[in-house]
């Protein structure tokens, strides 16, 4: 099976090369890996030990970020090597000040894994949530380099636990320890003979809690808000936006809107703007004059959404009519009711907040409008629901400190 895996990896690489001829994201994926080994030789200085953190994309980076920053504080003698698989992670965080070296991860061939580790020489490796690359983990195991799974999560039916996945389950044996998000993940691993497991929870709670404490101020948003309530729709897709547009068209007094699409290319933003009232405004076009005159603000850049939740009162999180909802914790930590579409089952925090009645899933326009109406009509109910979300995040933080304690006392004693 490893032989078949390596064939599939090469086929995948070939297909990406083909797609890169006419797909911008695939082109970034390919271009970012050109001469990457030469860059390792040129850039990396081995006068200090290196800790390697790998993230698939931007979401996993935000999950791993509190661990990266806590590790740097606890082990200042280390340099931080950060790698990404996807352009949506690397291109946004390639200038992240918390890491010394930031690269795309070379594709997972046996040759690349050996060469990567020979050139970077990490003393410890962290894989955030997903990303179980067979050749890299096998080579790390051979070199006796400790590997930690951060905020890992597993579900019945995954390939590791299927009848054909035995060889892939062996990948997991290469980890020194898994810090998993929930009991189900821990039980699945232990039933498979993997006992190096701690139920620590999700480091995203630590991240959003810190963001809430160190939030950036946006005076222009405060001016936009005025005395109104703000309904924010974060990480939206077209299906989500059709609901928001219907709500906007009702012209409810005292209610303003912020829409932050998941994709912010000019074509996507222009298409959305055509569906909105004439006084709608792009974030990039804000002036002292027009911000107070607009009722709808469209965020056309990346990286500020999580800071905007501090100004808003009701949050809708997109993705629930597609492959799954996006991050709801950023809104929850600032204390506001949360609404999302029907595809949320894979997300533990969504299921738990629904049970607590801090979050609400809708599957139709009618359901959506009914939920929003209840919040607008009953301010006390809105505040009560918001406090449920705020307390939920506060009670769940602490995963990062567990991981750092383990590393300090078990792996990198100093």
C-alpha positions in Angstrom: 0.0 0.0 0.0 2.8 2.5 0.6 3.9 1.8 -2.9 0.4 2.7 -4.2 0.4 5.8 -2.0 3.6 7.1 -3.5 2.2 6.5 -7.0 -0.9 8.5 -6.1 1.2 11.3 -4.7 3.1 11.6 -8.0 -0.1 11.6 -10.0 -1.5 14.3 -7.7 1.6 16.4 -8.3 1.3 15.9 -12.1 -2.3 17.0 -12.0 -1.5 20.1 -10.0 1.1 21.0 -12.6 -1.5 20.8 -15.3 -4.1 22.8 -13.4 -1.5 25.5 -12.7 -1.6 26.4 -16.4 -5.0 27.9 -16.0 -5.8 28.1 -12.2 -4.2 30.9 -10.1 -4.3 28.9 -6.8 -2.7 25.9 -8.4 -0.1 28.2 -9.9 0.8 29.6 -6.5 1.0 26.1 -5.1 3.5 25.2 -7.8 5.5 28.5 -8.0 5.9 28.5 -4.2 7.7 25.2 -4.3 10.2 26.1 -7.0 13.8 26.1 -5.8 12.5 25.4 -2.3 15.4 23.2 -1.3 17.9 25.8 -2.5 16.0 28.3 -0.3 16.4 26.0 2.7 20.2 25.9 2.1 20.4 29.7 1.7 18.0 30.7 4.5 18.3 28.3 7.4 20.9 28.9 10.1 21.7 25.9 12.3 23.3 27.9 15.1 20.1 27.3 17.1 17.8 24.3 17.3 14.7 24.3 15.1 11.1 23.4 16.0 9.0 22.6 13.0 5.2 23.4 12.9 3.2 22.2 9.9 -0.3 23.5 9.0 -2.5 22.6 6.1 -3.9 26.1 5.6 -5.0 29.3 7.3 -7.5 27.7 9.7 -5.0 25.2 11.0 -2.4 28.0 11.4 -4.8 29.9 13.6 -5.3 26.7 15.6 -1.6 26.2 15.9 -0.7 29.8 16.5 -1.1 29.8 20.3 1.2 26.8 20.6 3.8 28.4 18.3 3.8 31.6 20.4 3.8 29.7 23.7 6.6 27.5 22.5 8.7 30.5 21.5 8.1 32.1 24.9 9.0 28.9 26.8 11.9 27.9 24.6 13.5 31.1 23.3 16.6 29.2 22.3 14.7 27.6 19.4 14.0 29.0 15.9 10.6 28.3 14.5 10.1 26.7 11.1 6.5 27.0 9.8 5.3 25.2 6.7 2.0 25.2 4.8 0.4 22.9 2.3 -2.1 25.4 0.8 -1.6 28.8 -0.8 -4.6 30.1 1.3 -2.4 29.6 4.4 1.1 30.5 3.1 0.1 33.5 1.0 -1.7 35.1 4.0 0.9 34.3 6.7 4.2 34.2 4.8 5.2 37.3 6.7 4.1 36.1 10.2 6.5 37.5 12.7 6.2 34.6 15.1 8.2 32.3 12.9 11.8 32.5 11.7 11.3 30.5 8.5 8.1 30.1 6.5 7.7 27.9 3.5 5.4 25.7 1.5 5.9 22.0 2.4 7.5 20.0 -0.5 5.1 17.3 -1.7 5.2 14.1 0.3 7.6 11.8 -1.6 10.2 9.7 0.2 13.0 11.7 -1.5 11.5 15.0 -0.5 11.0 14.0 3.1 14.6 12.8 3.5 16.0 15.9 1.8 13.7 18.3 3.8 14.7 16.8 7.1 18.3 16.7 6.2 18.4 20.4 5.4 16.1 21.7 8.1 17.2 19.4 11.0 14.2 20.0 13.3 14.6 18.8 16.9 10.8 18.5 17.3 7.8 18.6 15.0 4.2 19.6 15.5 1.4 18.7 13.1 -1.7 20.8 13.5 -5.1 19.0 13.5 -4.9 17.1 10.2 -2.1 16.5 7.7 -0.7 13.0 8.2 1.9 12.8 5.5 3.2 9.2 5.3 6.8 9.8 4.1 7.5 12.8 6.4 6.2 11.0 9.5 8.0 7.8 8.6 11.2 9.7 8.2 10.7 11.6 11.4 10.2 8.3 13.2 13.4 6.8 11.7 15.4 9.9 12.8 13.9 9.7 16.3 12.5 13.2 16.1 9.6 13.7 18.4 6.3 14.4 16.7 3.3 16.0 18.4 -0.3 16.1 17.1 -2.0 19.4 18.1 -5.8 19.6 18.4 -6.1 16.4 16.5 -9.6 15.1 15.8 -10.7 11.7 14.6 -14.0 10.2 13.5 -15.3 6.7 13.0 -15.1 5.8 9.3 -11.8 7.6 8.7 -9.3 5.7 6.6 -7.1 5.0 9.7 -9.9 2.9 11.3 -11.3 1.1 8.2 -10.5 -2.4 7.0 -8.2 -1.2 4.3 -6.4 1.4 6.4 -4.1 -0.7 8.5 -1.0 0.6 6.9 -2.2 4.2 7.3 -2.9 3.6 11.0 0.8 2.8 11.3 1.5 6.4 10.4 -0.2 7.4 13.6 2.2 5.2 15.5 5.0 7.6 14.5 3.6 10.3 16.8 5.0 10.6 20.3 1.8 12.1 21.6 -1.6 13.2 20.4 -3.4 16.1 22.1 -7.0 15.5 20.8 -10.1 17.6 20.9 -12.6 15.1 22.3 -13.2 11.7 24.0 -14.3 10.1 20.7 -10.9 10.8 19.1 -9.1 9.4 22.2 -11.2 6.2 22.2 -10.6 5.6 18.5 -6.9 5.9 18.9 -6.7 3.7 22.0 -8.9 1.0 20.4 -6.3 1.0 17.6 -3.5 0.5 20.1 -2.3 4.1 20.2 -2.2 5.1 23.8 -0.1 8.2 23.8 -3.2 10.4 23.9 -4.4 13.3 26.0 -7.8 14.9 25.7 -6.8 18.6 25.8 -9.5 20.3 23.9 -9.0 22.7 21.0 -6.3 25.3 21.0 -8.6 27.5 18.9 -10.3 28.5 22.2 -7.0 29.8 23.4 -6.5 31.7 20.2 -9.8 33.4 20.1 -9.7 34.2 23.8 -6.3 36.0 23.3 -7.7 37.8 20.3 -10.6 39.1 22.4 -8.1 40.4 24.9 -5.8 42.0 22.3 -8.4 43.1 19.8 -7.5 45.8 17.2 -9.6 48.9 17.2 -11.4 50.1 14.1 -12.7 53.6 14.7 -14.4 53.6 11.3 -16.5 50.6 12.3 -17.5 52.3 15.5 -18.6 55.3 13.5 -20.5 52.9 11.1 -22.3 51.3 14.0 -23.4 54.6 15.6 -26.5 53.7 17.7 -27.5 50.8 15.6 -27.2 47.1 16.0 -24.9 45.3 13.5 -25.7 42.0 11.9 -22.4 40.4 10.7 -22.2 37.6 8.1 -18.7 36.1 8.2 -17.0 33.8 5.7 -20.0 33.7 3.4 -20.7 31.9 0.2 -23.4 32.9 -2.4 -26.1 30.7 -0.8 -25.5 32.3 2.5 -25.5 35.8 1.0 -28.9 35.2 -0.6 -30.4 35.0 2.9 -28.6 38.1 4.0 -29.7 40.1 1.0 -33.3 39.2 1.7 -32.9 40.4 5.3 -31.3 43.7 4.1 -34.2 44.3 1.7 -36.6 44.4 4.6 -34.9 47.7 5.7 -35.3 47.0 9.4 -34.8 50.2 11.4 -31.7 50.3 13.6 -30.0 47.4 12.0 -26.8 47.6 9.9 -24.9 44.9 8.1 -21.3 43.7 7.6 -20.7 41.0 5.1 -17.3 39.3 4.9 -17.2 36.8 2.0 -15.0 33.8 2.3 -13.3 34.7 -1.0 -12.5 38.3 -1.6 -11.2 38.5 -5.2 -12.5 41.5 -7.2 -14.9 39.5 -9.3 -16.5 37.9 -6.3 -16.9 41.2 -4.4 -18.2 43.0 -7.5 -20.9 40.3 -8.0 -22.0 40.7 -4.4 -22.1 44.5 -4.6 -24.6 44.3 -7.5 -27.1 42.6 -5.3 -26.9 45.2 -2.5 -28.5 48.6 -2.0 -26.7 51.6 -3.7 -25.3 53.0 -0.5 -23.5 49.7 0.3 -19.7 50.2 0.7 -16.5 48.2 0.3 -14.3 48.3 3.4 -11.4 49.4 1.2 -13.4 52.5 0.1 -14.2 53.8 3.6 -13.9 57.5 4.1 -14.9 59.8 7.0 -18.0 60.9 5.0 -19.4 57.8 3.4 -19.0 55.4 6.4 -21.8 57.1 8.3 -24.1 57.2 5.3 -24.0 53.5 4.6 -26.0 50.6 6.1 -24.1 47.8 4.5 -20.4 47.2 4.6 -18.6 44.5 2.6 -15.2 43.4 3.8 -13.0 43.0 0.7 -9.7 42.0 2.4 -8.4 39.1 4.6 -7.4 39.1 8.2 -9.7 41.6 10.0 -12.9 39.6 10.3 -12.1 38.2 13.8 -11.5 41.8 15.1 -14.8 43.0 13.7 -16.9 40.8 15.8 -16.3 43.1 18.8 -18.6 45.7 17.2 -21.4 43.3 16.2 -24.5 42.0 17.9 -25.8 39.0 15.9 -23.5 36.7 13.8 -24.2 34.5 10.8 -21.3 32.2 9.9 -21.2 30.9 6.3 -20.4 27.6 4.8 -23.3 25.7 6.3 -25.0 25.2 2.9 -21.8 23.8 1.4 -19.1 21.6 2.7 -19.4 22.8 6.3 -19.5 25.9 8.5 -16.5 28.1 9.0 -15.0 29.2 12.4 -17.8 30.1 14.8 -15.5 30.6 17.8 -14.3 34.1 16.7 -17.8 35.3 17.0 -18.6 33.3 20.2 -15.6 34.8 22.2 -17.0 38.3 21.7 -20.4 37.2 23.0 -23.1 37.2 20.4 -25.8 34.8 19.1 -24.6 32.7 16.3 -26.6 31.4 13.3 -25.4 29.0 10.6 -26.7 26.6 7.9 -27.5 22.9 8.2 -24.1 21.4 7.5 -22.5 21.7 11.0 -22.4 18.1 12.3 -18.6 17.7 11.9 -17.9 20.6 14.2 -18.0 19.8 17.9 -18.3 23.4 19.1 -21.4 23.9 16.8 -23.1 20.9 18.2 -22.3 21.9 21.8 -23.4 25.5 21.4 -26.7 24.4 19.8 -27.4 22.2 22.9 -26.6 25.2 25.1 -28.9 27.4 23.0 -26.1 29.8 22.1 -26.1 28.9 18.4 -28.9 28.1 16.0 -28.9 26.1 12.7 -31.3 27.1 10.0 -32.1 25.3 6.7 -34.4 27.8 5.0 -35.1 31.5 4.5 -38.2 31.3 6.8 -36.2 29.7 9.6 -33.5 32.3 9.2 -35.8 35.3 9.4 -37.7 33.8 12.3 -34.5 33.4 14.4 -33.2 36.9 13.5 -36.6 38.4 14.4 -36.6 36.8 17.8 -33.2 38.3 18.6 -34.2 41.8 17.3 -37.5 41.7 19.2 -36.2 40.5 22.5 -33.0 42.3 23.6 -32.8 40.4 26.9 -32.9 37.1 25.1 -30.2 38.3 22.7 -28.0 39.2 25.7 -28.6 35.9 27.4 -27.7 34.0 24.3 -24.6 36.1 23.8 -23.4 35.3 27.3 -23.8 31.6 26.7 -21.3 31.9 23.8 -18.9 34.0 25.8 -18.8 31.6 28.7 -18.5 28.6 26.5 -15.2 29.9 25.1 -13.9 31.0 28.5 -14.6 27.5 30.0 -12.9 25.7 27.1 -9.5 27.4 27.0 -6.3 25.8 28.3 -5.2 23.2 25.7 -2.1 25.1 24.8 -0.7 25.1 28.3 -1.2 21.3 28.5 0.8 20.8 25.3 3.7 23.1 26.4 3.9 21.3 29.8 4.2 18.0 28.1 6.9 19.2 25.8 8.8 20.8 28.6 8.7 17.9 31.0 8.7 14.9 28.7 10.6 15.9 25.6 12.7 19.1 26.0 13.6 19.1 29.6 15.6 22.2 30.5 
